[in-house]
Amino acid sequence: MHSNLYIGVMTGTSVDGIDICLISLKNSAVQLIDYVSADFSPEMKSEIKALCSPDTNELYRSQTLGIALSLLTANHIDPLLRQNSIPPSDIIAIGYHGQTIRHHPDAEHPFSMQIGCGSTLAHHSKIKTITDFRMADMAAGGQGAPLVPAFHQAAFHSPKENRFIVNIGGIANITYIPADQSKTVCGFDTGPGNTLLDEWIYKNKNNDFDKNGDWARSGNIIPGLLKNLMQDPYINKQAPKSTGKEYFNLLWLYNYLKDFPKASAEDIQRTLTEFTCISICRDIENLTQDNLHATIYLCGGGINNKLLVERLNTQLTKLEVKSTSELGIHPQLVEATAFAWLASRTISAQTGNLKEVTGATQDKILGCIYFP
């Protein structure tokens, strides 16, 4: 008999679909019961990507798409529960992140916008739904991201080893969890994860992603381009920091490509792969000075890019690189699980952010609750 049942729903910056997990929580122990992933239709994926940039009639389009995403989610939650013989009334809450279409932590009035209608999902799933997790942190002066380090600390802390959780989604982020609990957890977005790789291969090959990194492997690193990319202001900005596709996109890339007009498309892809790798590794190395030993656990879609993982292993020779599956959570489901956990914090009126990570003035109870 399961207790403390929650559902977590995540749609990330890679825009590859919806991950839905059904979990049981006991204290901080997470037990995955089942999960389902739903692909976006080409039309829905195209519209999500379009809404990440200024365009016409955005208000109408974002709201109608948000409701469509919520209905799609509800339509997958229902069979997930039925195949596990669990009625909706047994689920305490859904943690529904929604699809980020704008993230502007450095605006005059900072905000982060996720589309997805909590009322629609709560009504159709018949389950209490929690959304809008980021704005409470931003109201307190924080970046609103990353939020998952609080979950990483709760679920993955070990008194025996220092750990890095490295999530490579559209944007890459890291969490450092010291074994000594008197020391501070830190985390931030390192820069692009898959987003530039996905956009560049889609433009040149009409593929959604570079399977195994095979196309990048056919090219060569362009040293001058890599050097310039690593000098980007965001990459060298001090934490707390967070970013998104509003910053790292093809327009950003074209600005750097002006100095390399004869570069081949595959060489650019290879260089972008190295850029993702080196930007992650440099931040880890900065945090592991003084011969600090730590183990790195990877999650997110980037774990499927074999070339990228190979390069991480090559660069981080002094550290072990593993998968979060070794910690009991499938690498593709860590963020969905995190938002189920954050929902449990909201329901019990407990804080969900880490102010040391986001830069907020205080830890905050996150999210808005919608009733069925």
C-alpha positions as a Markdown table, in Angstrom:
| # | Residue | x | y | z |
|---|---|---|---|---|
| 1 | Met | 0.0 | 0.0 | 0.0 |
| 2 | His | 1.5 | 3.3 | -1.1 |
| 3 | Ser | 1.3 | 6.4 | 1.0 |
| 4 | Asn | 1.9 | 10.1 | 0.3 |
| 5 | Leu | 1.3 | 9.9 | -3.4 |
| 6 | Tyr | 2.2 | 12.7 | -5.7 |
| 7 | Ile | 2.5 | 13.3 | -9.4 |
| 8 | Gly | 5.3 | 15.5 | -11.0 |
| 9 | Val | 5.0 | 17.0 | -14.4 |
| 10 | Met | 7.9 | 18.6 | -16.3 |
| 11 | Thr | 8.2 | 20.1 | -19.7 |
| 12 | Gly | 11.7 | 21.5 | -20.1 |
| 13 | Thr | 13.6 | 23.9 | -22.3 |
| 14 | Ser | 14.5 | 21.2 | -24.8 |
| 15 | Val | 10.8 | 21.2 | -25.8 |
| 16 | Asp | 10.9 | 17.4 | -26.4 |
| 17 | Gly | 7.7 | 16.5 | -24.6 |
| 18 | Ile | 6.1 | 16.0 | -21.2 |
| 19 | Asp | 7.5 | 13.7 | -18.4 |
| 20 | Ile | 4.9 | 12.6 | -15.9 |
| 21 | Cys | 6.0 | 10.6 | -12.8 |
| 22 | Leu | 3.9 | 9.0 | -10.1 |
| 23 | Ile | 5.8 | 8.8 | -6.8 |
| 24 | Ser | 5.4 | 7.9 | -3.2 |
| 25 | Leu | 7.1 | 10.1 | -0.7 |
| 26 | Lys | 8.1 | 9.1 | 2.9 |
| 27 | Asn | 10.1 | 11.9 | 4.5 |
| 28 | Ser | 12.7 | 12.6 | 1.8 |
| 29 | Ala | 12.7 | 9.0 | 0.4 |
| 30 | Val | 11.3 | 8.9 | -3.1 |
| 31 | Gln | 9.8 | 5.7 | -4.6 |
| 32 | Leu | 9.0 | 5.8 | -8.3 |
| 33 | Ile | 5.8 | 3.9 | -8.9 |
| 34 | Asp | 5.4 | 4.5 | -12.6 |
| 35 | Tyr | 5.8 | 7.2 | -15.3 |
| 36 | Val | 4.8 | 8.1 | -18.8 |
| 37 | Ser | 6.2 | 10.5 | -21.4 |
| 38 | Ala | 4.1 | 12.3 | -24.0 |
| 39 | Asp | 5.7 | 13.6 | -27.2 |
| 40 | Phe | 4.6 | 17.0 | -28.5 |
| 41 | Ser | 3.0 | 17.1 | -32.0 |
| 42 | Pro | 5.1 | 18.9 | -34.5 |
| 43 | Glu | 2.6 | 21.8 | -34.5 |
| 44 | Met | 2.7 | 22.1 | -30.7 |
| 45 | Lys | 6.5 | 22.0 | -30.6 |
| 46 | Ser | 6.7 | 24.6 | -33.3 |
| 47 | Glu | 4.2 | 26.9 | -31.4 |
| 48 | Ile | 6.1 | 26.5 | -28.1 |
| 49 | Lys | 9.4 | 27.5 | -29.8 |
| 50 | Ala | 7.7 | 30.4 | -31.5 |
| 51 | Leu | 6.4 | 31.7 | -28.2 |
| 52 | Cys | 9.9 | 31.9 | -26.8 |
| 53 | Ser | 10.5 | 35.0 | -29.0 |
| 54 | Pro | 8.5 | 38.2 | -29.4 |
| 55 | Asp | 5.8 | 37.8 | -32.0 |
| 56 | Thr | 2.2 | 38.8 | -32.8 |
| 57 | Asn | -0.9 | 37.9 | -30.7 |
| 58 | Glu | 1.2 | 36.3 | -28.0 |
| 59 | Leu | -1.4 | 36.6 | -25.2 |
| 60 | Tyr | -4.0 | 34.7 | -27.0 |
| 61 | Arg | -1.6 | 32.1 | -28.4 |
| 62 | Ser | 0.1 | 31.5 | -25.0 |
| 63 | Gln | -3.1 | 31.0 | -23.2 |
| 64 | Thr | -4.7 | 28.7 | -25.7 |
| 65 | Leu | -1.5 | 26.6 | -25.9 |
| 66 | Gly | -1.3 | 26.5 | -22.1 |
| 67 | Ile | -4.7 | 25.0 | -21.9 |
| 68 | Ala | -3.9 | 22.5 | -24.7 |
| 69 | Leu | -0.8 | 21.4 | -22.8 |
| 70 | Ser | -2.8 | 21.0 | -19.6 |
| 71 | Leu | -5.4 | 18.8 | -21.4 |
| 72 | Leu | -2.6 | 16.7 | -22.9 |
| 73 | Thr | -1.1 | 16.2 | -19.5 |
| 74 | Ala | -4.5 | 15.3 | -18.0 |
| 75 | Asn | -5.1 | 12.8 | -20.8 |
| 76 | His | -1.9 | 11.0 | -19.9 |
| 77 | Ile | -2.4 | 11.1 | -16.1 |
| 78 | Asp | -5.7 | 9.3 | -16.3 |
| 79 | Pro | -4.4 | 6.0 | -17.9 |
| 80 | Leu | -1.2 | 6.2 | -15.7 |
| 81 | Leu | -3.4 | 6.0 | -12.6 |
| 82 | Arg | -5.8 | 3.4 | -14.0 |
| 83 | Gln | -3.0 | 1.0 | -15.0 |
| 84 | Asn | -1.7 | 1.2 | -11.4 |
| 85 | Ser | -5.3 | 0.8 | -9.9 |
| 86 | Ile | -4.9 | 4.2 | -8.1 |
| 87 | Pro | -7.9 | 6.5 | -8.0 |
| 88 | Pro | -7.4 | 10.3 | -8.3 |
| 89 | Ser | -8.6 | 10.7 | -4.8 |
| 90 | Asp | -5.4 | 8.9 | -3.5 |
| 91 | Ile | -3.1 | 11.5 | -5.1 |
| 92 | Ile | -2.3 | 14.4 | -2.7 |
| 93 | Ala | -1.3 | 16.8 | -5.4 |
| 94 | Ile | 0.2 | 17.3 | -8.9 |
| 95 | Gly | 3.4 | 19.5 | -9.1 |
| 96 | Tyr | 2.9 | 21.0 | -12.6 |
| 97 | His | 5.9 | 23.1 | -13.7 |
| 98 | Gly | 4.4 | 24.1 | -17.1 |
| 99 | Gln | 6.4 | 25.1 | -20.2 |
| 100 | Thr | 8.7 | 28.0 | -19.8 |
| 101 | Ile | 8.4 | 30.5 | -22.6 |
| 102 | Arg | 10.2 | 33.5 | -21.0 |
| 103 | His | 12.7 | 33.7 | -18.1 |
| 104 | His | 14.0 | 37.2 | -17.4 |
| 105 | Pro | 15.6 | 37.3 | -13.9 |
| 106 | Asp | 17.6 | 40.5 | -14.8 |
| 107 | Ala | 14.7 | 42.6 | -16.1 |
| 108 | Glu | 13.7 | 45.8 | -14.3 |
| 109 | His | 10.8 | 43.8 | -12.8 |
| 110 | Pro | 12.1 | 40.2 | -13.0 |
| 111 | Phe | 9.7 | 37.5 | -14.0 |
| 112 | Ser | 9.5 | 33.9 | -15.3 |
| 113 | Met | 6.6 | 32.8 | -17.3 |
| 114 | Gln | 5.4 | 29.2 | -17.6 |
| 115 | Ile | 2.3 | 28.4 | -19.7 |
| 116 | Gly | -0.1 | 25.7 | -18.5 |
| 117 | Cys | -3.4 | 26.1 | -16.8 |
| 118 | Gly | -3.6 | 24.8 | -13.2 |
| 119 | Ser | -7.4 | 25.1 | -13.2 |
| 120 | Thr | -7.7 | 23.0 | -16.4 |
| 121 | Leu | -5.4 | 20.3 | -15.1 |
| 122 | Ala | -7.0 | 20.2 | -11.7 |
| 123 | His | -10.5 | 20.0 | -13.2 |
| 124 | His | -9.8 | 17.2 | -15.7 |
| 125 | Ser | -7.5 | 15.1 | -13.5 |
| 126 | Lys | -9.7 | 15.6 | -10.4 |
| 127 | Ile | -6.5 | 16.2 | -8.4 |
| 128 | Lys | -5.3 | 19.3 | -6.6 |
| 129 | Thr | -2.7 | 21.0 | -8.8 |
| 130 | Ile | 0.2 | 23.3 | -7.9 |
| 131 | Thr | 1.8 | 25.6 | -10.5 |
| 132 | Asp | 3.7 | 28.9 | -10.7 |
| 133 | Phe | 6.6 | 27.7 | -8.6 |
| 134 | Arg | 9.1 | 30.4 | -9.6 |
| 135 | Met | 7.6 | 33.8 | -8.9 |
| 136 | Ala | 7.6 | 33.6 | -5.1 |
| 137 | Asp | 11.4 | 33.3 | -5.1 |
| 138 | Met | 11.6 | 36.1 | -7.6 |
| 139 | Ala | 9.4 | 38.4 | -5.5 |
| 140 | Ala | 12.0 | 37.9 | -2.8 |
| 141 | Gly | 14.8 | 39.0 | -5.1 |
| 142 | Gly | 15.8 | 35.6 | -6.3 |
| 143 | Gln | 16.5 | 34.3 | -9.8 |
| 144 | Gly | 13.5 | 31.9 | -9.6 |
| 145 | Ala | 16.0 | 29.2 | -10.8 |
| 146 | Pro | 17.3 | 26.7 | -10.4 |
| 147 | Leu | 14.8 | 25.3 | -8.0 |
| 148 | Val | 15.8 | 21.7 | -8.1 |
| 149 | Pro | 18.8 | 22.0 | -5.8 |
| 150 | Ala | 16.6 | 21.9 | -2.8 |
| 151 | Phe | 15.2 | 18.5 | -4.0 |
| 152 | His | 18.7 | 17.4 | -4.9 |
| 153 | Gln | 19.8 | 18.1 | -1.3 |
| 154 | Ala | 16.8 | 16.2 | 0.2 |
| 155 | Ala | 17.0 | 13.2 | -2.1 |
| 156 | Phe | 20.7 | 12.8 | -3.0 |
| 157 | His | 22.7 | 14.0 | 0.0 |
| 158 | Ser | 25.3 | 11.4 | 1.3 |
| 159 | Pro | 27.4 | 11.8 | 4.4 |
| 160 | Lys | 30.1 | 9.7 | 2.7 |
| 161 | Glu | 30.8 | 11.7 | -0.5 |
| 162 | Asn | 30.5 | 15.2 | -2.0 |
| 163 | Arg | 28.2 | 15.1 | -5.0 |
| 164 | Phe | 27.4 | 17.1 | -8.1 |
| 165 | Ile | 24.1 | 16.7 | -9.8 |
| 166 | Val | 24.5 | 17.9 | -13.4 |
| 167 | Asn | 21.3 | 18.3 | -15.3 |
| 168 | Ile | 21.8 | 18.7 | -19.0 |
| 169 | Gly | 18.5 | 19.8 | -20.5 |
| 170 | Gly | 18.0 | 22.7 | -22.9 |
| 171 | Ile | 20.0 | 24.7 | -20.3 |
| 172 | Ala | 22.6 | 22.9 | -18.1 |
| 173 | Asn | 22.6 | 23.4 | -14.4 |
| 174 | Ile | 24.7 | 22.0 | -11.6 |
| 175 | Thr | 24.1 | 21.4 | -7.9 |
| 176 | Tyr | 27.0 | 20.9 | -5.4 |
| 177 | Ile | 25.9 | 18.9 | -2.3 |
| 178 | Pro | 28.7 | 18.7 | 0.3 |
| 179 | Ala | 28.8 | 15.6 | 2.5 |
| 180 | Asp | 29.3 | 17.9 | 5.4 |
| 181 | Gln | 25.8 | 19.3 | 6.0 |
| 182 | Ser | 27.2 | 22.4 | 7.8 |
| 183 | Lys | 28.5 | 23.5 | 4.4 |
| 184 | Thr | 26.4 | 25.3 | 1.9 |
| 185 | Val | 24.7 | 23.7 | -1.1 |
| 186 | Cys | 25.2 | 25.7 | -4.2 |
| 187 | Gly | 23.7 | 25.5 | -7.7 |
| 188 | Phe | 23.2 | 27.6 | -10.8 |
| 189 | Asp | 22.7 | 27.4 | -14.6 |
| 190 | Thr | 26.1 | 26.9 | -16.2 |
| 191 | Gly | 24.9 | 27.9 | -19.7 |
| 192 | Pro | 23.5 | 26.0 | -22.7 |
| 193 | Gly | 23.0 | 22.3 | -22.5 |
| 194 | Asn | 21.2 | 20.9 | -25.5 |
| 195 | Thr | 19.5 | 24.0 | -26.8 |
| 196 | Leu | 22.2 | 25.3 | -29.2 |
| 197 | Leu | 22.9 | 21.8 | -30.4 |
| 198 | Asp | 19.2 | 21.1 | -31.1 |
| 199 | Glu | 18.6 | 24.4 | -32.9 |
| 200 | Trp | 21.7 | 24.2 | -35.0 |
| 201 | Ile | 21.1 | 20.6 | -36.2 |
| 202 | Tyr | 17.4 | 21.5 | -36.9 |
| 203 | Lys | 18.4 | 24.4 | -39.0 |
| 204 | Asn | 21.0 | 22.4 | -41.0 |
| 205 | Lys | 19.6 | 18.9 | -41.0 |
| 206 | Asn | 16.0 | 19.3 | -40.0 |
| 207 | Asn | 16.6 | 16.8 | -37.1 |
| 208 | Asp | 15.3 | 17.6 | -33.7 |
| 209 | Phe | 18.5 | 16.5 | -32.0 |
| 210 | Asp | 22.0 | 15.2 | -32.7 |
| 211 | Lys | 21.5 | 11.5 | -31.9 |
| 212 | Asn | 24.5 | 10.2 | -29.8 |
| 213 | Gly | 26.3 | 13.4 | -30.9 |
| 214 | Asp | 27.1 | 11.6 | -34.2 |
| 215 | Trp | 26.9 | 14.7 | -36.4 |
| 216 | Ala | 29.1 | 16.7 | -34.1 |
| 217 | Arg | 31.6 | 13.8 | -34.1 |
| 218 | Ser | 32.0 | 14.2 | -37.8 |
| 219 | Gly | 33.3 | 17.7 | -37.4 |
| 220 | Asn | 36.3 | 19.4 | -35.7 |
| 221 | Ile | 36.5 | 21.9 | -32.9 |
| 222 | Ile | 37.1 | 25.5 | -34.1 |
| 223 | Pro | 39.5 | 26.8 | -31.4 |
| 224 | Gly | 38.9 | 30.5 | -32.0 |
| 225 | Leu | 35.2 | 30.1 | -31.9 |
| 226 | Leu | 35.3 | 28.0 | -28.7 |
| 227 | Lys | 37.6 | 30.6 | -27.1 |
| 228 | Asn | 35.1 | 33.4 | -28.0 |
| 229 | Leu | 32.1 | 31.5 | -26.8 |
| 230 | Met | 33.8 | 30.8 | -23.4 |
| 231 | Gln | 34.4 | 34.6 | -23.1 |
| 232 | Asp | 30.6 | 35.3 | -23.2 |
| 233 | Pro | 29.4 | 37.5 | -20.3 |
| 234 | Tyr | 26.9 | 35.0 | -18.9 |
| 235 | Ile | 29.5 | 32.2 | -18.8 |
| 236 | Asn | 31.8 | 34.4 | -16.7 |
| 237 | Lys | 29.1 | 35.9 | -14.5 |
| 238 | Gln | 29.2 | 35.0 | -10.9 |
| 239 | Ala | 26.4 | 33.0 | -9.3 |
| 240 | Pro | 23.6 | 33.3 | -8.4 |
| 241 | Lys | 22.6 | 33.2 | -12.0 |
| 242 | Ser | 20.1 | 31.5 | -14.3 |
| 243 | Thr | 19.4 | 31.7 | -18.0 |
| 244 | Gly | 17.2 | 30.4 | -20.8 |
| 245 | Lys | 16.6 | 30.3 | -24.6 |
| 246 | Glu | 15.9 | 34.0 | -24.5 |
| 247 | Tyr | 19.6 | 34.4 | -24.2 |
| 248 | Phe | 21.2 | 31.3 | -25.7 |
| 249 | Asn | 19.7 | 30.9 | -29.2 |
| 250 | Leu | 20.6 | 31.1 | -32.9 |
| 251 | Leu | 20.7 | 34.9 | -32.9 |
| 252 | Trp | 23.2 | 34.8 | -30.1 |
| 253 | Leu | 25.2 | 32.2 | -32.0 |
| 254 | Tyr | 25.2 | 34.2 | -35.3 |
| 255 | Asn | 26.8 | 37.1 | -33.5 |
| 256 | Tyr | 29.8 | 34.8 | -32.8 |
| 257 | Leu | 29.8 | 33.2 | -36.2 |
| 258 | Lys | 30.4 | 36.5 | -38.0 |
| 259 | Asp | 34.2 | 36.0 | -37.4 |
| 260 | Phe | 34.1 | 32.5 | -38.9 |
| 261 | Pro | 32.3 | 32.8 | -42.3 |
| 262 | Lys | 33.9 | 29.7 | -43.8 |
| 263 | Ala | 33.2 | 27.4 | -40.8 |
| 264 | Ser | 31.4 | 24.2 | -41.8 |
| 265 | Ala | 28.1 | 23.3 | -40.1 |
| 266 | Glu | 29.4 | 20.1 | -38.6 |
| 267 | Asp | 32.5 | 21.9 | -37.2 |
| 268 | Ile | 30.2 | 24.4 | -35.6 |
| 269 | Gln | 28.1 | 21.6 | -34.1 |
| 270 | Arg | 31.3 | 19.9 | -32.8 |
| 271 | Thr | 32.4 | 23.3 | -31.3 |
| 272 | Leu | 29.0 | 23.8 | -29.6 |
| 273 | Thr | 29.2 | 20.3 | -28.1 |
| 274 | Glu | 32.6 | 21.2 | -26.6 |
| 275 | Phe | 31.3 | 24.5 | -25.5 |
| 276 | Thr | 28.5 | 22.8 | -23.4 |
| 277 | Cys | 31.1 | 20.4 | -22.0 |
| 278 | Ile | 33.8 | 23.0 | -21.1 |
| 279 | Ser | 31.3 | 25.5 | -19.6 |
| 280 | Ile | 30.0 | 22.7 | -17.3 |
| 281 | Cys | 33.5 | 21.4 | -16.5 |
| 282 | Arg | 35.0 | 24.8 | -15.7 |
| 283 | Asp | 32.3 | 25.5 | -13.1 |
| 284 | Ile | 32.8 | 22.1 | -11.5 |
| 285 | Glu | 36.6 | 22.6 | -11.4 |
| 286 | Asn | 36.1 | 26.0 | -9.8 |
| 287 | Leu | 34.1 | 24.3 | -7.0 |
| 288 | Thr | 36.5 | 21.4 | -6.6 |
| 289 | Gln | 39.6 | 23.5 | -5.9 |
| 290 | Asp | 41.8 | 22.5 | -2.9 |
| 291 | Asn | 41.7 | 18.9 | -4.1 |
| 292 | Leu | 38.1 | 18.4 | -3.1 |
| 293 | His | 36.9 | 14.9 | -4.2 |
| 294 | Ala | 33.4 | 14.5 | -5.5 |
| 295 | Thr | 31.3 | 12.2 | -7.6 |
| 296 | Ile | 29.3 | 13.6 | -10.5 |
| 297 | Tyr | 25.8 | 12.3 | -11.3 |
| 298 | Leu | 24.3 | 13.2 | -14.7 |
| 299 | Cys | 20.6 | 13.6 | -15.6 |
| 300 | Gly | 18.6 | 15.2 | -18.3 |
| 301 | Gly | 18.4 | 14.5 | -22.0 |
| 302 | Gly | 22.0 | 15.3 | -22.5 |
| 303 | Ile | 23.0 | 12.0 | -20.9 |
| 304 | Asn | 22.0 | 10.4 | -24.3 |
| 305 | Asn | 24.6 | 12.4 | -26.2 |
| 306 | Lys | 27.4 | 9.9 | -26.1 |
| 307 | Leu | 30.0 | 12.4 | -27.4 |
| 308 | Leu | 29.1 | 14.9 | -24.8 |
| 309 | Val | 29.3 | 12.3 | -22.0 |
| 310 | Glu | 32.7 | 11.1 | -23.4 |
| 311 | Arg | 34.0 | 14.6 | -23.4 |
| 312 | Leu | 32.8 | 15.2 | -19.8 |
| 313 | Asn | 34.6 | 12.0 | -18.7 |
| 314 | Thr | 37.8 | 13.1 | -20.5 |
| 315 | Gln | 37.8 | 16.6 | -19.0 |
| 316 | Leu | 36.9 | 15.6 | -15.5 |
| 317 | Thr | 39.7 | 13.0 | -15.1 |
| 318 | Lys | 39.9 | 13.4 | -11.3 |
| 319 | Leu | 36.2 | 12.8 | -10.7 |
| 320 | Glu | 33.9 | 9.9 | -11.3 |
| 321 | Val | 31.0 | 10.5 | -13.7 |
| 322 | Lys | 27.9 | 8.4 | -13.2 |
| 323 | Ser | 24.1 | 8.6 | -13.8 |
| 324 | Thr | 21.4 | 9.5 | -11.3 |
| 325 | Ser | 20.0 | 6.0 | -12.0 |
| 326 | Glu | 22.7 | 4.8 | -9.5 |
| 327 | Leu | 21.0 | 7.0 | -6.9 |
| 328 | Gly | 17.6 | 5.4 | -7.7 |
| 329 | Ile | 16.0 | 8.0 | -10.0 |
| 330 | His | 16.0 | 7.7 | -13.8 |
| 331 | Pro | 18.0 | 10.5 | -15.3 |
| 332 | Gln | 15.1 | 11.6 | -17.5 |
| 333 | Leu | 12.8 | 11.8 | -14.5 |
| 334 | Val | 14.8 | 13.8 | -12.0 |
| 335 | Glu | 13.1 | 17.2 | -12.7 |
| 336 | Ala | 9.6 | 15.7 | -12.9 |
| 337 | Thr | 10.3 | 14.0 | -9.5 |
| 338 | Ala | 11.6 | 17.3 | -8.2 |
| 339 | Phe | 8.3 | 19.1 | -8.9 |
| 340 | Ala | 6.3 | 16.3 | -7.3 |
| 341 | Trp | 8.6 | 16.9 | -4.2 |
| 342 | Leu | 8.1 | 20.7 | -4.4 |
| 343 | Ala | 4.3 | 20.1 | -4.5 |
| 344 | Ser | 4.6 | 18.2 | -1.3 |
| 345 | Arg | 6.5 | 21.1 | 0.3 |
| 346 | Thr | 3.8 | 23.5 | -0.8 |
| 347 | Ile | 1.0 | 21.3 | 0.5 |
| 348 | Ser | 2.7 | 21.1 | 3.9 |
| 349 | Ala | 3.4 | 24.9 | 3.9 |
| 350 | Gln | 7.2 | 24.3 | 3.8 |
| 351 | Thr | 9.7 | 26.3 | 1.9 |
| 352 | Gly | 10.9 | 24.9 | -1.5 |
| 353 | Asn | 13.7 | 27.2 | -2.7 |
| 354 | Leu | 17.3 | 27.6 | -1.4 |
| 355 | Lys | 18.0 | 31.3 | -1.0 |
| 356 | Glu | 21.7 | 30.6 | -1.1 |
| 357 | Val | 21.2 | 29.2 | -4.6 |
| 358 | Thr | 18.7 | 31.6 | -6.1 |
| 359 | Gly | 19.9 | 34.8 | -4.4 |
| 360 | Ala | 16.5 | 35.4 | -2.7 |
| 361 | Thr | 16.4 | 37.3 | 0.5 |
| 362 | Gln | 14.5 | 34.4 | 2.2 |
| 363 | Asp | 13.4 | 30.8 | 1.7 |
| 364 | Lys | 9.8 | 30.8 | 0.4 |
| 365 | Ile | 6.8 | 28.6 | 0.1 |
| 366 | Leu | 6.4 | 28.2 | -3.6 |
| 367 | Gly | 3.5 | 27.8 | -6.0 |
| 368 | Cys | -0.2 | 28.4 | -6.3 |
| 369 | Ile | -2.8 | 25.7 | -5.5 |
| 370 | Tyr | -5.7 | 25.0 | -7.8 |
| 371 | Phe | -8.5 | 22.8 | -6.6 |
| 372 | Pro | -10.5 | 20.3 | -8.8 |
